[in-house]
Amino acid sequence: MTVQIITTQPFAEQRPGTSGLRKKVSVFQHPHYLENFVQAIFNSLEDFQGKTLVVGGDGRYYNKTAIRTILQMAAANGFGHVLVGQHGLLSTPAVSAIIRKYQAFGGIVLSASHNPGGPEGDFGIKYNIGNGGPAPEKVTEAIYQHTRVIKEYRISQLPVPDLSMLGHHQLGNMGVEIIDPVADYAQLMKQLFDFEKIKDLFKTGFTLRFDAMHAITGPYAKTILEQQLGAPSGTVMNGEPLEDFGQGHPDPNLTYAHDLVDIMYAEQAPQFGAASDGDGDRNMILGNHFFVTPSDSLAILAANAHLLPGYQQGLRGIARSMPTSAAADRVAERLGIDCYETPTGWKFFGNLLDAGKATLCGEESFGTGSDHVREKDGLWAVLFWLNVLACRRQSVEAIVKEHWAEYGRNYYSRHDYEAIDAGAAQQLMDRLNQQFPHLPGKKFGNYTVETADDFSYIDPMDHSISTKQGLRVLFEGGSRIVFRLSGTGTEGATLRVYLESFEPEVSRQQLDAQVALAELIQIADQLANIQVLTGRDKPSVIT
């Protein structure tokens, strides 16, 4: 095999975050930029020669180009076999499932998740380890350190097989298996859910609209929902993956999934609506004229898991990210199982899942999953809801309201201020930090501060410590405000403000969440001086 060793120099910034390395497409197109990072991944690994690598992405612009380069570099660096999705397509949860099923050494995922695509959009790359989950911090830090000192990379000059041709191919000494991107994932879903019961639900005339947002879940949803479960043709909308996501923003929330929202709030709305994001790991759940918050969704799935084949043996525990509401905590308490509060980032759930401490996991940022893979899984959550609906034969709204009546309601909302000036965002966080020692005992209208802190976490499995995970203002009675800066964007900073208030009385659970949280919203602005420092009179997105 002809291997070329290319001399290169480090780039100034290639530090992967919790979701890998995300930059504008134009940055990745800079000569040697992608190659440097891929070689840094390989340089950080040990004993992978002859092993299997899984490669795939969400189909966004630059996906196929990047995969061809990665295949040439994997061959030159000594991998023995690569499993790659046909046309370069694999959802993030499917990558995790395939790594686990075939006991691969690891995988490379090409995606910038819910960020926009296209030539002017975003691109991303991350490495998943042998358990199928995102690389832990010790691995991402090792990758980063290699990017700082890299002097050369290895790449094969042999032509890459046609990614549209299913079957086995050779790239020098390395086998390349181009696989159906849906088949293994669909088989796993059949093991978890009662497909026959869901088929019977559709036979009753049950109506569903699934918005794939011209992203990766289109082929998965068409195969599973329409072909295997019998949903009518056309149930899946925007089902063809496009390099620019149809010039849309593939983030399944009330703002960006407006096509679906309009359908679900129309006069003749379907009974169930759902959407997934760019790489297929997020989900939004809607009923007829009814939105289910991700926090409530996690709690309701946990409370109904015993109805489903894959979870009839019971849950070992529940894990949620710190900003996610405490609704799941109340279910865990009723079930007599532990509920773990972790920092944001799915990798923190991985240790709990691997140790058998948790079965279901969820983040308020529209991510839900279980121990079937080591990533959050959008379509899995939709199938979970469908199975619950098939068992209970109630509307989405009725199921949610019954849950509130039994467990109490955690009014919850997230306000995102996107692409704000990074300096102003940091000034806002510094201002909050300076106030924290003086907040306990202070009254704000009907709310009294109990404590204020910067959330930290000690992993119960490996005892690693994560600090500065979000500024929390905790009020007496369980209400709270959380402030975080998000690293998922590629422009400026994103300030996320999380607001939560618990109401146990059914008779008082009539208010819209934004109305119920109005006083907390005012307190958040008062504490952080949001409007003045960000220059925004309202959030970019409210969920």
C-alpha positions as CSV (number, residue, x, y, z in Angstrom):
1,M,0.0,0.0,0.0
2,T,1.3,3.4,-0.9
3,V,1.4,5.6,2.2
4,Q,2.4,9.2,2.1
5,I,3.8,11.0,5.2
6,I,2.8,14.7,5.0
7,T,4.7,17.3,6.9
8,T,2.4,19.7,8.8
9,Q,2.2,22.2,11.6
10,P,-0.2,22.5,14.5
11,F,-3.2,24.8,14.2
12,A,-3.8,27.3,17.0
13,E,-7.1,25.9,18.3
14,Q,-8.2,22.3,17.9
15,R,-9.4,21.6,21.4
16,P,-12.4,19.2,21.3
17,G,-15.3,20.0,23.6
18,T,-17.8,17.6,25.1
19,S,-19.3,17.1,21.6
20,G,-16.0,16.9,19.7
21,L,-14.4,19.6,17.5
22,R,-16.9,21.9,15.8
23,K,-16.0,24.7,13.4
24,K,-17.2,26.4,10.3
25,V,-16.9,24.2,7.1
26,S,-14.4,26.8,5.8
27,V,-12.1,26.1,8.8
28,F,-12.2,22.3,8.1
29,Q,-11.4,23.0,4.5
30,H,-8.2,24.7,5.4
31,P,-5.3,22.5,4.1
32,H,-4.3,19.8,6.6
33,Y,-6.8,21.0,9.2
34,L,-9.0,17.8,9.2
35,E,-6.0,15.6,8.6
36,N,-4.2,17.0,11.7
37,F,-7.1,16.3,13.9
38,V,-7.7,12.8,12.6
39,Q,-4.0,12.0,13.0
40,A,-4.2,13.4,16.6
41,I,-7.0,11.0,17.3
42,F,-5.0,8.1,16.0
43,N,-1.9,9.2,17.9
44,S,-3.8,9.3,21.1
45,L,-4.9,5.6,20.7
46,E,-3.0,2.4,21.5
47,D,-3.2,-1.1,20.2
48,F,-5.7,-0.4,17.4
49,Q,-3.6,-2.0,14.6
50,G,-5.8,-4.5,12.8
51,K,-8.9,-3.5,14.7
52,T,-12.3,-2.3,13.5
53,L,-13.3,1.4,13.2
54,V,-16.8,2.6,12.6
55,V,-17.2,5.8,10.5
56,G,-20.3,7.8,9.5
57,G,-22.0,11.1,9.7
58,D,-25.2,13.1,9.4
59,G,-24.9,13.9,5.7
60,R,-24.1,17.5,6.1
61,Y,-21.9,19.4,3.6
62,Y,-18.3,18.1,3.6
63,N,-19.4,14.7,5.1
64,K,-18.4,12.5,2.2
65,T,-15.1,14.4,1.6
66,A,-14.1,14.0,5.2
67,I,-15.0,10.3,5.2
68,R,-12.8,9.6,2.2
69,T,-9.9,11.3,3.9
70,I,-10.5,9.4,7.2
71,L,-10.6,6.1,5.3
72,Q,-7.3,6.8,3.6
73,M,-5.8,7.8,7.0
74,A,-7.2,4.8,8.8
75,A,-5.7,2.5,6.2
76,A,-2.3,4.3,6.5
77,N,-2.3,4.1,10.3
78,G,-3.0,0.4,10.4
79,F,-6.7,-0.2,11.1
80,G,-7.7,-3.6,9.8
81,H,-11.4,-3.0,9.0
82,V,-13.8,-0.1,8.8
83,L,-17.6,-0.2,8.9
84,V,-19.0,2.8,7.1
85,G,-22.6,3.7,6.4
86,Q,-23.8,3.7,2.8
87,H,-23.4,7.2,1.3
88,G,-21.4,8.0,4.4
89,L,-24.6,8.2,6.5
90,L,-24.9,7.0,10.1
91,S,-26.9,8.6,12.9
92,T,-25.0,9.2,16.1
93,P,-27.0,6.6,18.1
94,A,-26.5,4.1,15.2
95,V,-22.8,4.6,15.3
96,S,-22.9,3.7,19.0
97,A,-25.1,0.7,18.4
98,I,-22.8,-0.6,15.7
99,I,-19.7,-0.2,17.7
100,R,-21.3,-2.2,20.5
101,K,-22.8,-4.9,18.3
102,Y,-19.6,-5.6,16.4
103,Q,-17.3,-4.9,19.3
104,A,-15.4,-2.3,17.3
105,F,-12.4,-0.6,18.7
106,G,-14.1,2.8,18.3
107,G,-15.8,5.1,15.9
108,I,-15.5,8.5,14.3
109,V,-18.7,10.6,14.0
110,L,-19.0,13.4,11.5
111,S,-21.6,15.9,12.7
112,A,-22.2,19.3,14.3
113,S,-25.4,17.9,15.8
114,H,-28.2,20.5,15.6
115,N,-26.1,23.3,14.1
116,P,-26.9,24.5,10.6
117,G,-25.1,22.9,7.6
118,G,-24.1,23.8,4.1
119,P,-21.0,25.4,2.6
120,E,-21.4,28.4,5.0
121,G,-22.5,26.2,7.9
122,D,-20.9,24.1,10.6
123,F,-19.0,20.8,10.6
124,G,-17.8,18.6,13.4
125,I,-15.9,15.5,14.2
126,K,-15.7,13.4,17.4
127,Y,-14.3,10.1,18.5
128,N,-16.3,7.4,20.3
129,I,-14.7,4.8,22.4
130,G,-15.2,1.0,22.5
131,N,-18.3,1.2,24.7
132,G,-20.0,3.2,21.9
133,G,-20.0,6.5,23.9
134,P,-18.2,9.8,23.4
135,A,-14.6,9.9,24.4
136,P,-14.0,10.8,28.1
137,E,-12.1,13.9,29.1
138,K,-8.8,12.0,29.4
139,V,-9.0,10.9,25.8
140,T,-10.2,14.3,24.4
141,E,-7.4,16.0,26.4
142,A,-4.8,13.5,24.9
143,I,-6.2,14.3,21.4
144,Y,-5.8,18.0,22.1
145,Q,-2.2,17.7,23.3
146,H,-1.3,15.8,20.1
147,T,-2.8,18.6,18.0
148,R,-0.4,21.0,19.7
149,V,2.8,19.1,18.7
150,I,1.8,17.3,15.5
151,K,4.5,17.4,12.8
152,E,3.2,14.9,10.2
153,Y,0.3,12.7,9.3
154,R,-0.1,9.4,7.4
155,I,-2.4,9.0,4.5
156,S,-2.9,6.4,1.8
157,Q,-2.8,7.4,-1.9
158,L,-5.1,4.6,-3.0
159,P,-8.6,5.4,-4.2
160,V,-11.5,5.1,-1.8
161,P,-14.3,2.7,-2.6
162,D,-17.6,4.1,-3.9
163,L,-19.6,4.9,-0.7
164,S,-22.8,4.0,-2.5
165,M,-21.9,0.4,-3.1
166,L,-22.9,-2.0,-0.3
167,G,-20.6,-4.8,0.5
168,H,-16.9,-5.5,1.2
169,H,-14.1,-3.6,-0.5
170,Q,-10.4,-3.2,0.0
171,L,-8.3,-0.1,0.6
172,G,-4.8,-1.5,0.6
173,N,-4.6,-4.0,3.5
174,M,-7.7,-2.6,5.2
175,G,-11.1,-4.0,4.6
176,V,-13.9,-1.5,4.0
177,E,-17.5,-2.7,4.7
178,I,-20.2,-0.4,3.4
179,I,-23.3,-1.2,5.4
180,D,-27.0,-0.4,5.4
181,P,-27.1,2.5,7.9
182,V,-30.5,1.5,9.2
183,A,-30.5,-2.3,9.5
184,D,-28.6,-2.9,12.7
185,Y,-30.3,0.0,14.5
186,A,-33.8,-1.1,13.4
187,Q,-33.0,-4.7,14.7
188,L,-32.1,-3.2,18.1
189,M,-35.3,-1.2,18.3
190,K,-37.3,-4.4,17.6
191,Q,-35.7,-6.0,20.7
192,L,-36.8,-3.1,22.9
193,F,-40.3,-2.3,21.8
194,D,-43.5,-4.1,21.0
195,F,-43.7,-3.5,17.2
196,E,-46.9,-5.6,16.9
197,K,-48.7,-3.4,19.5
198,I,-47.5,-0.3,17.8
199,K,-48.7,-1.7,14.4
200,D,-52.2,-2.3,16.0
201,L,-52.2,1.3,17.1
202,F,-51.7,2.6,13.6
203,K,-54.4,0.2,12.3
204,T,-56.9,2.1,14.5
205,G,-56.3,5.2,12.4
206,F,-53.8,6.8,14.8
207,T,-52.1,9.8,13.2
208,L,-48.4,10.8,13.5
209,R,-46.2,13.3,11.9
210,F,-42.5,12.9,12.2
211,D,-40.2,15.8,11.1
212,A,-36.8,14.6,10.1
213,M,-35.8,18.2,9.3
214,H,-33.9,17.0,6.1
215,A,-31.4,15.4,8.5
216,I,-30.1,11.9,9.2
217,T,-33.2,10.3,10.8
218,G,-35.2,10.5,7.5
219,P,-34.1,7.1,6.3
220,Y,-34.4,5.6,9.8
221,A,-37.9,6.9,10.3
222,K,-39.2,6.0,6.9
223,T,-37.9,2.4,7.3
224,I,-39.1,1.9,10.9
225,L,-42.3,4.0,11.1
226,E,-43.7,3.7,7.6
227,Q,-42.3,0.3,6.3
228,Q,-42.1,-1.8,9.5
229,L,-44.8,-0.3,11.7
230,G,-47.3,0.5,9.1
231,A,-47.6,4.3,9.5
232,P,-49.1,5.8,6.3
233,S,-46.8,7.0,3.6
234,G,-46.1,10.7,4.2
235,T,-46.0,10.3,8.0
236,V,-42.3,11.3,7.8
237,M,-41.9,14.8,6.5
238,N,-38.7,16.4,5.3
239,G,-37.3,12.9,5.2
240,E,-34.5,13.2,2.7
241,P,-31.1,14.1,4.2
242,L,-29.7,17.2,2.5
243,E,-26.2,18.7,2.8
244,D,-27.7,22.0,4.0
245,F,-30.7,20.5,5.8
246,G,-33.0,22.3,3.3
247,Q,-31.5,25.6,4.5
248,G,-33.1,24.9,7.8
249,H,-31.8,24.7,11.3
250,P,-32.0,21.0,12.4
251,D,-32.7,21.7,16.0
252,P,-36.0,20.0,17.2
253,N,-37.5,22.8,19.3
254,L,-40.6,25.0,19.1
255,T,-38.7,27.7,17.2
256,Y,-36.8,25.8,14.6
257,A,-39.2,22.9,14.0
258,H,-41.9,25.4,13.2
259,D,-43.3,23.4,10.3
260,L,-44.2,20.6,12.6
261,V,-45.4,22.9,15.3
262,D,-47.8,24.6,12.9
263,I,-49.2,21.2,11.9
264,M,-49.6,20.1,15.5
265,Y,-51.4,23.3,16.5
266,A,-53.7,23.4,13.5
267,E,-57.4,22.7,13.7
268,Q,-57.1,19.2,12.4
269,A,-53.9,18.2,14.1
270,P,-52.5,14.7,14.2
271,Q,-52.6,12.8,17.6
272,F,-48.8,12.7,17.9
273,G,-45.9,14.7,16.6
274,A,-42.1,14.3,16.9
275,A,-38.9,15.7,15.4
276,S,-35.2,14.8,15.6
277,D,-32.1,16.8,14.9
278,G,-29.1,16.8,12.5
279,D,-27.4,13.7,13.7
280,G,-30.4,11.9,15.2
281,D,-29.7,12.1,18.9
282,R,-32.3,14.6,20.0
283,N,-36.1,14.5,20.1
284,M,-39.1,16.8,20.5
285,I,-42.5,15.3,21.5
286,L,-45.8,16.9,20.8
287,G,-49.4,16.0,21.2
288,N,-52.5,17.6,19.6
289,H,-52.0,21.2,20.6
290,F,-49.7,20.1,23.4
291,F,-45.9,20.3,23.9
292,V,-44.0,17.9,26.2
293,T,-40.9,19.4,27.8
294,P,-37.9,17.1,27.6
295,S,-37.7,17.1,31.4
296,D,-41.3,15.8,31.7
297,S,-40.7,13.4,28.9
298,L,-37.8,11.7,30.8
299,A,-40.0,11.4,33.9
300,I,-43.0,10.0,32.0
301,L,-40.9,7.4,30.1
302,A,-39.4,6.3,33.4
303,A,-42.8,6.0,35.1
304,N,-44.1,3.9,32.1
305,A,-41.0,1.8,31.3
306,H,-42.5,-1.3,32.9
307,L,-45.0,-1.4,30.0
308,L,-42.3,-2.1,27.4
309,P,-40.6,-5.4,26.6
310,G,-37.1,-4.0,26.8
311,Y,-37.6,-2.5,30.3
312,Q,-40.1,-4.9,32.0
313,Q,-37.4,-6.0,34.4
314,G,-37.4,-2.6,36.0
315,L,-35.0,0.3,35.9
316,R,-31.7,0.2,37.8
317,G,-31.6,4.0,38.1
318,I,-32.2,7.3,36.3
319,A,-29.6,9.9,35.4
320,R,-30.3,13.5,34.4
321,S,-28.1,16.5,33.7
322,M,-28.0,19.2,36.3
323,P,-30.0,21.7,34.3
324,T,-32.8,19.2,33.7
325,S,-35.8,19.5,36.0
326,A,-36.2,17.4,39.1
327,A,-39.4,15.7,37.6
328,A,-37.5,12.4,37.1
329,D,-36.2,12.5,40.7
330,R,-39.8,12.1,41.9
331,V,-40.3,9.1,39.8
332,A,-37.0,7.5,41.0
333,E,-38.1,8.1,44.6
334,R,-41.4,6.4,44.0
335,L,-39.7,3.4,42.3
336,G,-37.1,3.2,45.0
337,I,-34.1,3.7,42.7
338,D,-31.3,6.2,42.6
339,C,-31.4,9.3,40.5
340,Y,-28.0,10.8,39.5
341,E,-27.5,14.5,38.8
342,T,-24.6,14.9,36.4
343,P,-23.0,17.8,34.4
344,T,-24.2,18.4,30.9
345,G,-22.7,16.0,28.3
346,W,-23.7,12.4,27.5
347,K,-20.3,11.1,28.4
348,F,-21.1,11.6,32.1
349,F,-23.9,9.1,31.8
350,G,-21.6,6.5,30.2
351,N,-19.9,5.5,33.4
352,L,-23.2,5.1,35.2
353,L,-24.6,3.0,32.3
354,D,-21.5,0.8,32.0
355,A,-21.6,0.2,35.8
356,G,-25.3,-0.8,35.7
357,K,-26.2,2.1,37.9
358,A,-28.7,3.7,35.5
359,T,-31.0,2.5,32.8
360,L,-32.6,5.8,31.5
361,C,-30.8,9.1,31.0
362,G,-31.9,12.5,29.9
363,E,-31.0,16.1,29.3
364,E,-33.3,19.1,29.1
365,S,-31.7,19.9,25.7
366,F,-34.1,17.4,24.0
367,G,-31.8,14.4,24.6
368,T,-33.1,11.1,26.0
369,G,-31.7,7.6,26.0
370,S,-31.0,4.4,27.8
371,D,-28.5,1.6,28.2
372,H,-29.2,0.2,24.8
373,V,-26.5,2.6,23.4
374,R,-24.1,5.1,24.9
375,E,-25.5,8.2,23.1
376,K,-28.8,10.0,23.4
377,D,-31.3,8.6,20.8
378,G,-34.0,10.7,19.2
379,L,-35.9,8.0,17.3
380,W,-35.7,5.6,20.2
381,A,-37.5,8.2,22.4
382,V,-40.2,8.5,19.7
383,L,-40.7,4.7,19.6
384,F,-40.8,4.6,23.4
385,W,-43.6,7.2,23.4
386,L,-45.4,5.3,20.6
387,N,-45.2,2.1,22.6
388,V,-46.6,3.8,25.7
389,L,-49.4,5.3,23.7
390,A,-50.2,1.9,22.2
391,C,-50.4,0.4,25.7
392,R,-52.4,3.1,27.4
393,R,-54.6,4.2,24.5
394,Q,-54.8,7.8,25.8
395,S,-53.8,11.1,24.3
396,V,-50.3,12.6,24.9
397,E,-52.0,15.4,26.9
398,A,-54.0,13.0,29.1
399,I,-50.9,11.0,29.9
400,V,-48.9,14.1,30.9
401,K,-51.7,15.6,33.0
402,E,-52.2,12.3,34.8
403,H,-48.5,12.3,35.5
404,W,-48.7,15.9,36.9
405,A,-51.6,14.9,39.1
406,E,-49.7,11.9,40.5
407,Y,-46.2,13.4,40.9
408,G,-46.8,17.2,40.9
409,R,-45.7,19.5,38.2
410,N,-42.2,20.9,37.7
411,Y,-42.9,24.1,35.7
412,Y,-39.8,24.4,33.6
413,S,-38.3,26.5,30.7
414,R,-35.0,27.2,29.1
415,H,-34.2,30.6,27.6
416,D,-31.4,30.7,25.0
417,Y,-29.5,33.9,24.1
418,E,-27.6,32.7,21.0
419,A,-24.5,34.2,19.3
420,I,-24.0,36.9,21.9
421,D,-20.7,38.7,22.4
422,A,-18.4,36.3,24.2
423,G,-16.9,39.1,26.3
424,A,-20.3,40.3,27.5
425,A,-21.3,36.7,28.3
426,Q,-18.3,36.2,30.5
427,Q,-18.9,39.6,32.2
428,L,-22.4,38.4,33.0
429,M,-21.1,35.2,34.5
430,D,-18.5,37.0,36.5
431,R,-21.1,39.5,37.8
432,L,-23.2,36.5,39.0
433,N,-20.2,34.9,40.7
434,Q,-19.4,38.0,42.6
435,Q,-23.0,38.2,44.0
436,F,-23.2,34.5,45.1
437,P,-21.7,34.9,48.6
438,H,-24.3,37.5,49.4
439,L,-27.4,35.7,48.0
440,P,-28.3,33.1,50.7
441,G,-31.3,34.4,52.7
442,K,-32.0,37.2,50.3
443,K,-35.7,37.7,49.2
444,F,-36.8,38.3,45.7
445,G,-40.6,38.8,45.8
446,N,-42.1,35.5,46.7
447,Y,-38.8,33.7,46.5
448,T,-36.1,33.4,49.1
449,V,-32.6,32.2,48.2
450,E,-31.5,29.1,50.0
451,T,-28.1,28.7,48.5
452,A,-26.1,29.7,45.4
453,D,-23.2,27.8,43.9
454,D,-21.2,26.7,40.8
455,F,-22.2,23.1,40.3
456,S,-19.4,20.5,40.5
457,Y,-19.5,16.7,40.2
458,I,-17.5,13.8,41.5
459,D,-18.0,10.8,39.2
460,P,-19.1,7.9,41.4
461,M,-17.3,5.4,39.2
462,D,-13.9,6.9,38.4
463,H,-13.9,9.7,41.0
464,S,-13.0,12.3,38.4
465,I,-14.0,15.8,39.3
466,S,-15.8,18.3,37.0
467,T,-16.1,21.9,38.2
468,K,-17.7,25.1,36.9
469,Q,-20.6,23.3,35.4
470,G,-23.3,26.0,35.8
471,L,-24.2,28.7,38.2
472,R,-27.2,27.7,40.4
473,V,-29.5,29.9,42.5
474,L,-31.5,27.6,44.6
475,F,-34.6,28.9,46.3
476,E,-36.5,27.5,49.3
477,G,-39.2,25.1,48.2
478,G,-37.3,23.7,45.3
479,S,-37.4,26.5,42.7
480,R,-34.2,27.4,41.0
481,I,-32.5,29.4,38.3
482,V,-29.4,28.1,36.5
483,F,-27.0,30.0,34.2
484,R,-24.7,28.3,31.8
485,L,-22.6,29.2,28.8
486,S,-22.9,26.6,26.1
487,G,-20.1,25.5,23.8
488,T,-22.2,23.9,21.1
489,G,-22.2,26.9,18.7
490,T,-19.4,28.2,16.5
491,E,-20.2,31.9,16.7
492,G,-20.0,34.0,19.8
493,A,-21.4,32.5,23.0
494,T,-24.8,31.1,23.9
495,L,-26.2,31.9,27.3
496,R,-28.7,29.4,28.6
497,V,-31.0,30.3,31.5
498,Y,-32.9,27.5,33.1
499,L,-36.0,28.2,35.3
500,E,-37.9,25.8,37.4
501,S,-40.7,25.9,40.0
502,F,-42.5,22.9,41.6
503,E,-46.2,22.9,42.1
504,P,-47.6,19.8,43.9
505,E,-51.3,20.9,44.0
506,V,-53.4,19.7,41.0
507,S,-55.9,22.5,41.5
508,R,-53.1,25.1,40.9
509,Q,-51.6,23.4,37.8
510,Q,-53.6,25.5,35.3
511,L,-51.1,28.1,34.2
512,D,-48.9,28.2,31.1
513,A,-45.3,27.5,32.1
514,Q,-44.1,31.0,31.0
515,V,-46.8,32.6,33.0
516,A,-46.1,30.4,36.1
517,L,-42.4,31.2,35.8
518,A,-42.8,35.0,35.1
519,E,-41.5,36.1,38.5
520,L,-38.4,33.8,38.2
521,I,-37.8,35.2,34.7
522,Q,-37.7,38.7,36.1
523,I,-35.4,37.6,39.0
524,A,-33.0,36.1,36.5
525,D,-32.7,39.3,34.5
526,Q,-32.3,41.3,37.8
527,L,-29.5,39.0,39.0
528,A,-27.6,38.8,35.7
529,N,-28.5,42.1,34.1
530,I,-29.2,40.1,31.0
531,Q,-30.9,42.7,28.8
532,V,-28.2,45.3,29.4
533,L,-25.1,43.0,29.0
534,T,-26.4,41.0,26.0
535,G,-28.2,43.8,24.3
536,R,-31.2,41.4,23.8
537,D,-34.7,42.2,25.0
538,K,-35.8,38.6,24.7
539,P,-34.2,35.1,24.2
540,S,-33.5,33.7,20.8
541,V,-35.3,30.5,21.7
542,I,-37.7,29.7,24.5
543,T,-38.4,26.0,25.3
